[in-house]
Amino acid sequence: MDAPRRLSSTPAFFVLLLACVLHAAPIRADEPPCCEHCEAADEKPTDPPDGSLLRCPRAKWPVLHKRGLLSTTGSFEIAAAPLFSLGSWFGNAPTVVGGRNDLSWADGFFEAGIDVTRRAQAGAGALYGRASVIGDAAVGTNPNGETDRRSLAMEDYYLGWRSGSRIGRPGSKAFDVSVGGREFHVGRGMLLWDGGLNGGAVGDAYLAPRTAFEFTGTARLDTGRWLADAFFLVPHRLRRSGTRATLAGVNLERRLECASRLGISYIHVVDSNAASRSGLNVIDIRARGCPFRRAPGLDAAAELALQFRGNSRRALGGYGEIGHRWCRHGGRPRLSYRLAWFSGDNPRTARNEAFDALYYGGNVLDGWTQGVVLGNFVTQNTNLITHRLQFTIEASSRLNLAAIAWLNRLDRPGSYQPVAGRSPPTSSRLASEFDLLATWTPCDRFTLGAQLGVAFPQAAARQAFGGDDPWFLAALTVSYDL
């Protein structure tokens, strides 16, 4: 008989932190206000998300045409990044991908879009729609062995209707329904954020400009304090693996004072050509805010996701994060620690315990790309335990700096997939990484960025990839938007 799986203390940590945030999140109006960064952290679903580069808020897009109740706005963004990789795959790229250890290449893209809004009379709501196209290209060979790729395809194409002041409070958009290809997010993107297709047969694996799902049907009720979503999603087919899926679910969130938020979601994979994913059920609980009333600069967040399918699938994933921003000091520095845990499959049992990361996304700084090097090329959010220590500071009103240290462990070394011809690792110690990031915005529409990362292999990486050298990656990004 298989030995029962050990009871890990990591999920217990998430449950404890989640309980603390749930208990302490409600803050009364007569209590000390939270730090300003907490208010800025509140998601604004009508704005584009932050990807690898900063994007212009929709409110700043130029008006192309406005007559009566009909208005048309346009958007355009162009970005490019030269990249350099030294010691790829820890110095063993010829064996891992059949390429060179030291590489240089460039990614670039443009996105052009048009938004049309037709408001109804007397606050009866508005019809809206958007169409956009992305063209991208990559020149040279990246560490995945992908060479000289380019593509041109639609990104957004959707129509929708949102209610006006006749339903809900004055000026509200209480009801919103839409259909078509567009972005859709749940929480901070641990499960649902990126439905696009980057890398592989298309370009731009690093900048990753494509985030829209191929098709969505969404209905939203937003009362201000409560947010409810019902959704149907068809992500783009992953061209490397040929994986496709169809998802449906519901999401409920409660907004509290000081940008605190509680949320619960249910996601069901209706159909997939990947046997391990088809029929999967996910229950996700999350909370964030300022849990300690007498420490307004302190913030915390936690999320826990349970995945199951009958008796054949049981997996857990989640994170806990605590941070502090010194708002009254120059540069408003912030120090935070995040522990993320995604279960791996136990090869000694018939049940599959591997966490399915679904369609996570976001950048290195505040999303779920966990490392400039490892997060882009080595790890996915499954069979992984990650410790992240992050320091950020606003050096000036237009210059932001960040330093991040990562420590990566495998939850189940025996189920980690090594390079062909090598045995699974016996150690859980995968790799460590240190990143430096800078973003400079000399004017409102022009952004320069620099990212430098170095990853050091530990026992599991040496066993799985056969390399022992540090892996350096540097990128310079430039973007301009209208």
C-alpha positions as CSV (number, residue, x, y, z in Angstrom):
1,M,0.0,0.0,0.0
2,D,1.3,3.5,-0.8
3,A,2.4,5.5,2.1
4,P,0.1,8.4,2.9
5,R,1.3,11.8,1.8
6,R,2.9,13.8,4.6
7,L,1.0,16.7,6.0
8,S,2.8,19.8,4.8
9,S,2.8,22.9,7.0
10,T,2.8,25.2,4.0
11,P,-1.0,25.0,3.3
12,A,-1.6,25.5,7.0
13,F,0.5,28.8,6.8
14,F,-1.8,30.1,4.0
15,V,-4.9,29.1,5.9
16,L,-3.7,30.9,9.0
17,L,-2.7,34.1,7.1
18,L,-6.0,34.0,5.2
19,A,-7.9,33.8,8.5
20,C,-6.0,36.7,9.9
21,V,-6.7,38.9,6.9
22,L,-10.4,37.9,6.9
23,H,-10.7,38.7,10.6
24,A,-8.9,42.0,10.5
25,A,-9.7,43.4,7.1
26,P,-12.9,45.4,8.0
27,I,-11.7,48.8,9.2
28,R,-14.2,51.3,10.5
29,A,-14.3,54.9,9.3
30,D,-13.2,56.2,12.7
31,E,-10.0,54.2,12.7
32,P,-6.6,55.4,11.4
33,P,-6.6,55.3,7.5
34,C,-4.4,52.9,5.7
35,C,-1.3,53.8,3.8
36,E,-1.8,55.4,0.4
37,H,-0.4,52.5,-1.5
38,C,-3.2,50.3,-0.2
39,E,-5.7,52.6,-1.9
40,A,-3.6,52.5,-5.1
41,A,-3.6,48.8,-5.1
42,D,-7.4,48.5,-5.7
43,E,-7.9,47.0,-9.2
44,K,-9.6,49.0,-11.8
45,P,-11.2,46.5,-14.2
46,T,-11.8,49.2,-16.9
47,D,-8.1,49.9,-17.3
48,P,-5.6,47.7,-19.2
49,P,-3.4,45.6,-16.9
50,D,0.3,46.2,-16.3
51,G,2.2,43.8,-18.5
52,S,5.9,43.7,-19.1
53,L,5.7,47.4,-19.8
54,L,3.5,50.2,-18.5
55,R,0.4,50.9,-20.6
56,C,-1.5,54.1,-21.1
57,P,-4.8,54.3,-19.1
58,R,-7.8,54.2,-21.3
59,A,-8.9,57.6,-20.1
60,K,-5.9,59.1,-21.8
61,W,-6.5,57.6,-25.2
62,P,-7.0,60.2,-27.9
63,V,-10.6,61.0,-29.1
64,L,-10.9,60.3,-32.8
65,H,-14.5,61.3,-33.2
66,K,-17.3,62.6,-30.9
67,R,-20.7,63.5,-32.0
68,G,-23.7,63.6,-29.7
69,L,-23.9,60.4,-27.8
70,L,-21.3,58.6,-30.0
71,S,-17.6,58.7,-29.3
72,T,-14.6,56.9,-30.8
73,T,-11.2,56.7,-29.2
74,G,-8.0,55.2,-30.6
75,S,-5.0,53.6,-29.0
76,F,-1.5,52.7,-30.3
77,E,1.5,51.3,-28.5
78,I,4.9,50.2,-29.8
79,A,7.6,48.5,-27.8
80,A,10.9,46.8,-28.3
81,A,13.5,45.1,-26.2
82,P,17.1,43.8,-26.9
83,L,17.9,40.9,-24.6
84,F,21.1,39.1,-23.7
85,S,21.5,35.7,-22.1
86,L,24.8,34.3,-20.7
87,G,25.2,30.8,-19.5
88,S,21.7,29.7,-20.7
89,W,20.3,26.6,-19.0
90,F,23.1,26.9,-16.5
91,G,25.7,26.4,-19.1
92,N,24.2,23.3,-20.7
93,A,22.1,24.8,-23.5
94,P,23.6,22.5,-26.2
95,T,22.1,19.5,-24.4
96,V,18.8,21.1,-23.2
97,V,17.7,22.9,-26.4
98,G,20.4,22.2,-28.9
99,G,21.5,25.8,-28.9
100,R,24.3,28.1,-27.6
101,N,24.9,29.1,-24.0
102,D,25.4,32.8,-24.9
103,L,22.7,34.5,-26.9
104,S,21.3,37.8,-27.9
105,W,18.0,38.5,-29.6
106,A,15.3,41.2,-29.8
107,D,11.5,41.2,-29.2
108,G,9.1,43.9,-30.4
109,F,5.5,44.6,-31.0
110,F,2.8,47.2,-31.8
111,E,-0.8,47.2,-30.9
112,A,-3.4,49.5,-32.5
113,G,-7.0,49.6,-31.4
114,I,-10.3,51.5,-31.7
115,D,-13.0,51.8,-29.0
116,V,-16.5,52.9,-29.8
117,T,-19.1,53.9,-27.2
118,R,-22.8,54.8,-27.9
119,R,-24.5,56.2,-24.8
120,A,-28.3,55.9,-24.5
121,Q,-30.6,58.8,-23.5
122,A,-31.2,59.7,-19.9
123,G,-28.7,57.4,-18.2
124,A,-30.1,54.2,-19.8
125,G,-26.6,52.8,-20.3
126,A,-24.2,52.4,-23.2
127,L,-23.3,50.1,-26.0
128,Y,-19.5,49.7,-26.4
129,G,-17.0,47.7,-28.5
130,R,-13.4,47.4,-29.2
131,A,-11.2,46.0,-31.9
132,S,-7.4,45.8,-31.8
133,V,-4.6,44.1,-33.7
134,I,-1.1,43.1,-32.5
135,G,1.9,42.6,-34.7
136,D,5.0,41.2,-33.1
137,A,8.4,39.9,-34.1
138,A,11.5,38.3,-32.6
139,V,14.9,38.5,-34.3
140,G,17.6,36.0,-33.2
141,T,17.4,32.9,-31.1
142,N,16.1,32.9,-27.5
143,P,17.0,30.4,-24.7
144,N,14.0,28.2,-25.7
145,G,15.6,27.7,-29.2
146,E,12.9,29.8,-30.9
147,T,14.3,31.7,-33.9
148,D,13.1,34.6,-36.0
149,R,9.4,34.6,-35.5
150,R,6.7,37.2,-36.5
151,S,2.9,37.3,-36.5
152,L,0.0,39.7,-37.1
153,A,-3.4,38.8,-35.5
154,M,-6.5,40.3,-33.8
155,E,-6.2,40.8,-30.1
156,D,-9.5,42.3,-28.9
157,Y,-12.8,42.1,-30.7
158,Y,-15.8,42.4,-28.5
159,L,-19.2,44.1,-28.0
160,G,-20.9,44.9,-24.7
161,W,-23.5,46.8,-22.9
162,R,-23.2,48.5,-19.5
163,S,-26.1,50.0,-17.5
164,G,-26.3,53.6,-16.4
165,S,-27.9,55.6,-13.6
166,R,-31.3,54.1,-14.1
167,I,-30.0,50.9,-12.6
168,G,-27.9,51.2,-9.4
169,R,-26.5,54.4,-7.9
170,P,-26.1,57.6,-10.0
171,G,-23.1,57.3,-12.4
172,S,-22.8,53.6,-11.8
173,K,-22.1,50.8,-14.2
174,A,-23.9,48.2,-12.2
175,F,-24.5,45.7,-15.0
176,D,-22.0,44.9,-17.7
177,V,-22.3,42.1,-20.3
178,S,-20.0,41.5,-23.2
179,V,-19.1,38.8,-25.7
180,G,-16.0,38.4,-27.9
181,G,-12.2,38.2,-27.5
182,R,-10.9,40.3,-24.6
183,E,-9.0,40.2,-21.4
184,F,-10.5,38.7,-18.2
185,H,-8.9,38.7,-14.7
186,V,-9.7,37.1,-11.4
187,G,-8.0,38.6,-8.4
188,R,-4.3,39.2,-8.9
189,G,-3.9,36.6,-11.6
190,M,-2.8,33.5,-9.8
191,L,-5.3,31.4,-11.9
192,L,-6.9,33.5,-14.6
193,W,-5.1,36.5,-16.2
194,D,-3.4,35.6,-19.5
195,G,-5.5,33.9,-22.1
196,G,-3.2,35.0,-25.0
197,L,-0.5,33.3,-27.0
198,N,3.1,34.4,-26.8
199,G,6.2,32.7,-27.9
200,G,6.3,29.4,-29.7
201,A,5.1,30.0,-33.3
202,V,4.6,33.7,-32.6
203,G,7.1,36.2,-31.5
204,D,7.6,38.1,-28.3
205,A,8.0,35.4,-25.7
206,Y,9.6,37.9,-23.2
207,L,7.5,41.1,-23.7
208,A,4.3,38.9,-24.0
209,P,1.9,41.5,-25.3
210,R,-1.0,39.1,-26.0
211,T,-3.2,38.6,-22.9
212,A,-6.8,38.5,-24.4
213,F,-8.7,35.2,-24.4
214,E,-9.8,34.0,-27.8
215,F,-13.4,34.2,-26.8
216,T,-15.3,35.3,-23.7
217,G,-18.8,35.7,-22.6
218,T,-19.1,37.7,-19.3
219,A,-21.8,39.2,-17.1
220,R,-20.9,41.5,-14.2
221,L,-22.8,43.0,-11.4
222,D,-20.9,45.8,-9.6
223,T,-22.7,47.6,-6.8
224,G,-19.6,49.3,-5.4
225,R,-19.3,47.1,-2.3
226,W,-20.1,43.8,-4.1
227,L,-18.7,42.5,-7.4
228,A,-20.1,39.4,-9.1
229,D,-19.0,37.8,-12.3
230,A,-20.2,34.9,-14.4
231,F,-17.9,33.9,-17.2
232,F,-17.2,31.6,-20.1
233,L,-13.7,31.6,-21.5
234,V,-11.9,30.0,-24.4
235,P,-8.1,30.6,-24.2
236,H,-5.9,30.6,-27.2
237,R,-4.6,27.2,-28.1
238,L,-1.0,26.7,-26.9
239,R,0.8,26.1,-30.1
240,R,3.8,24.4,-28.5
241,S,1.8,21.7,-26.8
242,G,-1.4,21.9,-28.8
243,T,-3.4,22.3,-25.5
244,R,-6.9,23.8,-25.7
245,A,-9.5,24.2,-23.1
246,T,-13.0,25.8,-22.4
247,L,-13.7,27.2,-18.9
248,A,-16.8,28.5,-17.1
249,G,-17.2,29.8,-13.6
250,V,-18.4,32.5,-11.2
251,N,-16.6,35.0,-9.1
252,L,-17.8,37.0,-6.0
253,E,-15.9,39.8,-4.3
254,R,-16.6,42.1,-1.3
255,R,-14.8,45.4,-1.2
256,L,-14.1,46.8,2.2
257,E,-12.5,50.0,3.5
258,C,-8.9,50.9,2.5
259,A,-9.0,48.9,-0.7
260,S,-9.3,45.6,1.3
261,R,-11.0,42.9,-0.7
262,L,-12.4,39.4,0.0
263,G,-13.1,37.0,-2.9
264,I,-14.2,33.5,-3.7
265,S,-14.4,31.9,-7.2
266,Y,-15.5,28.6,-8.7
267,I,-13.9,27.5,-12.0
268,H,-14.8,24.5,-14.1
269,V,-12.8,23.2,-17.1
270,V,-15.7,22.2,-19.3
271,D,-13.5,20.5,-21.9
272,S,-9.9,20.1,-22.8
273,N,-7.8,17.9,-25.0
274,A,-5.4,17.4,-22.1
275,A,-6.7,14.5,-20.1
276,S,-5.3,15.9,-16.8
277,R,-7.2,19.2,-17.2
278,S,-10.6,18.1,-18.6
279,G,-13.3,18.2,-16.0
280,L,-11.2,19.9,-13.4
281,N,-13.0,21.9,-10.6
282,V,-11.3,24.8,-8.8
283,I,-12.4,26.6,-5.6
284,D,-10.4,29.7,-4.9
285,I,-10.5,31.9,-1.7
286,R,-8.5,35.1,-1.4
287,A,-8.2,38.2,0.8
288,R,-6.0,41.2,0.9
289,G,-5.9,44.5,2.8
290,C,-4.4,46.2,5.9
291,P,-5.0,43.6,8.6
292,F,-3.5,45.5,11.6
293,R,-5.4,48.6,12.5
294,R,-2.6,50.3,14.4
295,A,0.0,49.7,11.7
296,P,-1.4,51.5,8.6
297,G,1.7,50.9,6.5
298,L,1.4,47.1,6.9
299,D,-0.5,45.1,4.3
300,A,-1.1,41.4,3.8
301,A,-2.6,39.1,1.2
302,A,-3.4,35.4,1.0
303,E,-5.0,33.1,-1.5
304,L,-5.7,29.3,-1.4
305,A,-7.0,27.2,-4.4
306,L,-8.3,23.7,-4.1
307,Q,-8.5,21.6,-7.3
308,F,-10.3,18.3,-7.6
309,R,-12.0,15.9,-10.0
310,G,-13.7,13.0,-8.3
311,N,-11.2,10.8,-6.6
312,S,-8.6,11.0,-9.3
313,R,-7.4,14.6,-8.7
314,R,-6.6,16.6,-5.6
315,A,-4.2,19.5,-5.7
316,L,-3.5,22.7,-3.6
317,G,-1.9,26.0,-4.4
318,G,-1.7,29.4,-2.9
319,Y,0.4,32.2,-1.4
320,G,0.7,34.4,1.6
321,E,2.3,37.8,1.5
322,I,3.1,40.5,4.0
323,G,4.6,43.9,3.4
324,H,5.2,47.3,4.8
325,R,5.6,50.7,3.1
326,W,7.1,53.6,4.8
327,C,4.8,56.3,3.3
328,R,6.2,59.2,5.2
329,H,9.8,58.6,4.1
330,G,11.4,59.8,0.9
331,G,10.8,57.4,-1.9
332,R,8.1,55.6,0.0
333,P,10.1,52.3,0.2
334,R,8.3,49.0,0.6
335,L,9.7,45.7,1.8
336,S,7.6,42.5,1.3
337,Y,7.9,38.7,1.7
338,R,5.8,36.2,-0.3
339,L,5.6,32.4,0.1
340,A,3.9,30.6,-2.8
341,W,3.3,26.9,-2.8
342,F,1.9,24.8,-5.7
343,S,1.7,21.0,-5.1
344,G,3.4,18.4,-7.2
345,D,2.3,14.9,-8.1
346,N,3.3,12.1,-5.8
347,P,4.5,9.4,-8.1
348,R,3.8,6.7,-5.5
349,T,0.0,7.2,-5.6
350,A,-2.6,6.7,-8.3
351,R,-4.1,10.1,-7.6
352,N,-2.8,13.1,-9.4
353,E,-1.7,15.8,-6.9
354,A,-0.1,18.2,-9.5
355,F,-1.4,21.8,-9.3
356,D,-2.7,23.1,-12.6
357,A,-1.6,26.7,-13.0
358,L,-4.3,27.3,-15.6
359,Y,-3.8,30.8,-17.2
360,Y,-1.9,32.8,-14.7
361,G,-0.1,36.0,-15.7
362,G,1.4,39.3,-14.8
363,N,4.9,40.6,-14.6
364,V,7.9,39.9,-12.4
365,L,7.3,42.8,-10.0
366,D,3.7,42.3,-9.0
367,G,2.4,39.3,-11.0
368,W,3.1,35.6,-11.3
369,T,6.1,35.5,-13.6
370,Q,8.4,34.3,-10.8
371,G,11.8,35.6,-11.8
372,V,13.4,37.3,-14.8
373,V,15.3,34.1,-15.6
374,L,13.5,31.2,-13.9
375,G,10.0,32.6,-14.3
376,N,10.4,33.2,-18.0
377,F,12.2,30.0,-19.1
378,V,12.4,27.3,-16.4
379,T,9.5,27.2,-13.9
380,Q,5.8,27.1,-14.1
381,N,3.5,27.4,-11.1
382,T,3.2,23.7,-10.3
383,N,5.4,21.4,-8.2
384,L,7.0,24.6,-6.9
385,I,7.6,26.3,-3.5
386,T,8.9,29.9,-3.9
387,H,10.2,32.4,-1.4
388,R,10.3,36.0,-2.6
389,L,11.9,39.0,-0.8
390,Q,11.2,42.2,-2.6
391,F,12.2,45.8,-2.0
392,T,10.9,48.7,-4.1
393,I,11.5,52.5,-3.9
394,E,10.3,55.5,-5.9
395,A,13.7,57.2,-6.5
396,S,11.8,60.1,-8.1
397,S,8.4,60.8,-9.4
398,R,9.4,59.2,-12.7
399,L,11.9,56.5,-11.6
400,N,11.0,53.3,-9.8
401,L,13.6,50.8,-8.6
402,A,13.2,47.2,-7.3
403,A,15.4,44.4,-6.0
404,I,14.1,40.9,-5.7
405,A,15.6,37.7,-4.2
406,W,14.0,34.3,-5.0
407,L,14.5,30.9,-3.5
408,N,12.9,28.0,-5.4
409,R,12.2,24.5,-4.1
410,L,10.4,21.5,-5.6
411,D,7.4,20.1,-3.8
412,R,7.9,16.6,-5.3
413,P,11.3,16.2,-6.8
414,G,10.5,12.7,-8.1
415,S,7.8,14.0,-10.4
416,Y,9.9,16.9,-11.9
417,Q,10.5,16.4,-15.6
418,P,14.3,16.6,-16.3
419,V,16.1,16.9,-19.7
420,A,15.8,13.9,-21.9
421,G,18.2,11.2,-20.8
422,R,18.5,12.4,-17.2
423,S,16.7,11.0,-14.2
424,P,14.4,13.0,-12.0
425,P,16.2,14.9,-9.3
426,T,16.4,13.6,-5.8
427,S,16.9,17.0,-4.1
428,S,14.2,19.6,-3.7
429,R,16.6,22.5,-3.9
430,L,16.1,23.9,-7.4
431,A,17.7,27.4,-7.8
432,S,18.0,30.8,-6.4
433,E,17.7,34.1,-8.3
434,F,18.5,37.8,-7.8
435,D,16.8,40.5,-9.9
436,L,17.2,44.2,-10.3
437,L,14.5,46.2,-12.1
438,A,14.2,49.9,-13.1
439,T,11.4,51.8,-14.8
440,W,11.9,55.4,-16.0
441,T,9.0,57.4,-17.4
442,P,10.6,60.7,-18.7
443,C,7.1,61.7,-20.1
444,D,3.6,60.4,-19.7
445,R,3.7,58.2,-22.9
446,F,7.3,57.1,-23.1
447,T,8.8,54.4,-20.8
448,L,12.3,53.0,-20.5
449,G,12.9,49.8,-18.5
450,A,15.8,47.7,-17.5
451,Q,15.8,44.2,-16.0
452,L,18.8,42.2,-14.9
453,G,18.5,38.7,-13.4
454,V,21.0,36.0,-12.4
455,A,20.0,32.5,-11.4
456,F,22.2,30.1,-9.5
457,P,21.5,26.3,-9.9
458,Q,21.2,24.2,-6.9
459,A,21.2,20.4,-6.5
460,A,17.9,19.7,-8.3
461,A,18.7,22.0,-11.3
462,R,22.1,20.4,-11.6
463,Q,20.6,16.9,-11.6
464,A,17.7,17.9,-14.0
465,F,19.6,20.0,-16.6
466,G,23.2,18.9,-16.2
467,G,24.6,22.5,-15.8
468,D,26.4,24.2,-13.0
469,D,27.0,27.8,-14.2
470,P,25.1,30.9,-13.2
471,W,22.5,32.1,-15.8
472,F,22.5,35.8,-16.5
473,L,19.7,37.6,-18.4
474,A,19.5,41.3,-19.2
475,A,16.8,43.2,-21.0
476,L,16.3,46.8,-22.0
477,T,12.7,47.8,-22.8
478,V,11.4,50.9,-24.5
479,S,7.7,51.7,-25.2
480,Y,5.7,54.6,-26.5
481,D,1.9,54.8,-26.5
482,L,-0.7,57.2,-27.8
